Amino acid sequence: MKTTYIIVNRGKFIRSITLLSVLFIGILLMATMIGNYVSGKGLDVYAEYEVQSGDRLWEIAGKVDSDEDVRKIVHTIKRVNNISSEEYIYPGQVLKIPYTF
């Protein structure tokens, strides 16, 4: 004999399935965010620096309080701000300077 099930309260069933789906998606998103944070791919924090007349990227990078090589800091600043060459900074431009290296 085959057993059949009847859904008595269809609305409650649909709400339950919806809630479980939202919880599942939320858990997946949290796991992804935690994974990105642990691997260093996300949640970067930046300071803003307004370029003054005569500023060069090397000088700006030298002001960053870090034990990291200045060349790496310059490269990071260029990457974060989509700068292809040092010649493309100008007075009044606001640069994002990463806190972590």
VEXLO-862254 format. One record per residue (C-alpha): residue in one letter; x, z, y; residue number from 1. Coordinates in steps of 0.1 Angstrom, whole numbers, padded with zeros to 4 digits. Layout:
<torpa 'a',<X,Z,Y>,NUM>
...
! end
This chain:
<torpa 'm',<0000,0000,0000>,1>
<torpa 'k',<0014,-0011,0034>,2>
<torpa 't',<0013,0015,0062>,3>
<torpa 't',<0001,0003,0096>,4>
<torpa 'y',<0005,0022,0128>,5>
<torpa 'i',<-0019,0021,0157>,6>
<torpa 'i',<-0008,0029,0193>,7>
<torpa 'v',<-0034,0052,0206>,8>
<torpa 'n',<-0022,0056,0241>,9>
<torpa 'r',<-0007,0022,0252>,10>
<torpa 'g',<0001,0034,0288>,11>
<torpa 'k',<0020,0064,0276>,12>
<torpa 'f',<0039,0042,0251>,13>
<torpa 'i',<0049,0017,0278>,14>
<torpa 'r',<0060,0044,0302>,15>
<torpa 's',<0081,0060,0275>,16>
<torpa 'i',<0098,0027,0267>,17>
<torpa 't',<0104,0020,0304>,18>
<torpa 'l',<0119,0054,0309>,19>
<torpa 'l',<0142,0051,0279>,20>
<torpa 's',<0153,0017,0291>,21>
<torpa 'v',<0161,0030,0326>,22>
<torpa 'l',<0181,0059,0311>,23>
<torpa 'f',<0200,0036,0288>,24>
<torpa 'i',<0210,0013,0317>,25>
<torpa 'g',<0219,0043,0339>,26>
<torpa 'i',<0242,0056,0311>,27>
<torpa 'l',<0259,0022,0308>,28>
<torpa 'l',<0264,0019,0346>,29>
<torpa 'm',<0279,0054,0347>,30>
<torpa 'a',<0302,0047,0318>,31>
<torpa 't',<0314,0015,0336>,32>
<torpa 'm',<0320,0034,0368>,33>
<torpa 'i',<0339,0061,0351>,34>
<torpa 'g',<0360,0035,0332>,35>
<torpa 'n',<0368,0017,0364>,36>
<torpa 'y',<0378,0050,0381>,37>
<torpa 'v',<0400,0061,0352>,38>
<torpa 's',<0417,0027,0350>,39>
<torpa 'g',<0422,0025,0388>,40>
<torpa 'k',<0401,-0006,0393>,41>
<torpa 'g',<0376,0010,0417>,42>
<torpa 'l',<0367,0036,0442>,43>
<torpa 'd',<0397,0028,0465>,44>
<torpa 'v',<0398,0048,0498>,45>
<torpa 'y',<0411,0031,0529>,46>
<torpa 'a',<0422,0042,0564>,47>
<torpa 'e',<0417,0018,0592>,48>
<torpa 'y',<0445,0008,0615>,49>
<torpa 'e',<0441,-0013,0647>,50>
<torpa 'v',<0470,-0037,0652>,51>
<torpa 'q',<0488,-0032,0685>,52>
<torpa 's',<0508,-0059,0704>,53>
<torpa 'g',<0541,-0063,0687>,54>
<torpa 'd',<0531,-0047,0654>,55>
<torpa 'r',<0545,-0062,0622>,56>
<torpa 'l',<0532,-0055,0587>,57>
<torpa 'w',<0566,-0040,0577>,58>
<torpa 'e',<0564,-0015,0605>,59>
<torpa 'i',<0528,-0006,0597>,60>
<torpa 'a',<0537,-0002,0560>,61>
<torpa 'g',<0567,0020,0570>,62>
<torpa 'k',<0543,0044,0586>,63>
<torpa 'v',<0524,0050,0554>,64>
<torpa 'd',<0532,0084,0539>,65>
<torpa 's',<0543,0072,0504>,66>
<torpa 'd',<0573,0073,0482>,67>
<torpa 'e',<0564,0037,0472>,68>
<torpa 'd',<0587,0007,0480>,69>
<torpa 'v',<0577,-0007,0514>,70>
<torpa 'r',<0575,-0042,0499>,71>
<torpa 'k',<0548,-0031,0475>,72>
<torpa 'i',<0529,-0015,0504>,73>
<torpa 'v',<0531,-0047,0525>,74>
<torpa 'h',<0519,-0067,0495>,75>
<torpa 't',<0490,-0043,0490>,76>
<torpa 'i',<0480,-0044,0527>,77>
<torpa 'k',<0481,-0082,0526>,78>
<torpa 'r',<0460,-0083,0494>,79>
<torpa 'v',<0434,-0059,0505>,80>
<torpa 'n',<0429,-0076,0539>,81>
<torpa 'n',<0432,-0112,0526>,82>
<torpa 'i',<0463,-0120,0547>,83>
<torpa 's',<0484,-0148,0534>,84>
<torpa 's',<0513,-0144,0558>,85>
<torpa 'e',<0526,-0117,0582>,86>
<torpa 'e',<0521,-0142,0610>,87>
<torpa 'y',<0483,-0138,0607>,88>
<torpa 'i',<0479,-0104,0622>,89>
<torpa 'y',<0469,-0101,0658>,90>
<torpa 'p',<0464,-0073,0684>,91>
<torpa 'g',<0429,-0057,0680>,92>
<torpa 'q',<0426,-0067,0643>,93>
<torpa 'v',<0416,-0037,0621>,94>
<torpa 'l',<0435,-0035,0589>,95>
<torpa 'k',<0424,-0015,0558>,96>
<torpa 'i',<0453,0007,0546>,97>
<torpa 'p',<0450,0021,0511>,98>
<torpa 'y',<0455,0058,0507>,99>
<torpa 't',<0467,0056,0472>,100>
<torpa 'f',<0498,0037,0459>,101>
! end
